[in-house]
Amino acid sequence: MIVRIASTYDDSSAREMYDRFLEEGSCPFGDEKVAMGLVKEAKGGPVGYVFTVELASPLLNKMA
């Protein structure tokens, strides 16, 4: 499933994810324990970041 997620520029987690995406060309979406998907696109808009994320099954990622 593909979703678009918006976040303000004040969100430090979003800023880290945006910077990592620009630097590495990809970025996991989730937390330290469970990757819920992969950031496919990250843009800075007029009021914040916009991420396009491909969601995957957290249970499958945990088993791998």
C-alpha positions, -999 to 999 in steps of 0.1 A, spaced: 0 0 0 13 35 -9 5 64 15 15 100 16 24 114 50 29 151 58 48 166 87 58 201 98 93 214 96 94 214 134 92 176 136 128 164 143 120 128 134 107 139 100 137 161 94 161 131 102 141 109 78 141 136 51 179 142 55 186 104 54 165 100 23 183 128 5 217 114 15 211 77 10 183 76 -16 161 55 6 150 54 42 130 29 63 97 41 78 90 28 113 109 27 146 140 10 159 121 -23 164 97 -26 135 102 -13 99 67 -6 86 77 3 51 101 23 29 102 60 20 99 62 -18 99 100 -21 105 129 2 99 165 -6 99 198 12 67 217 7 54 252 17 46 241 53 66 209 58 78 176 45 57 152 24 68 116 23 55 89 0 58 56 18 53 21 6 39 2 36 47 -35 42 35 -60 68 53 -53 101 49 -90 110 67 -102 79 96 -77 85 99 -89 121 102 -125 110 130 -119 85 
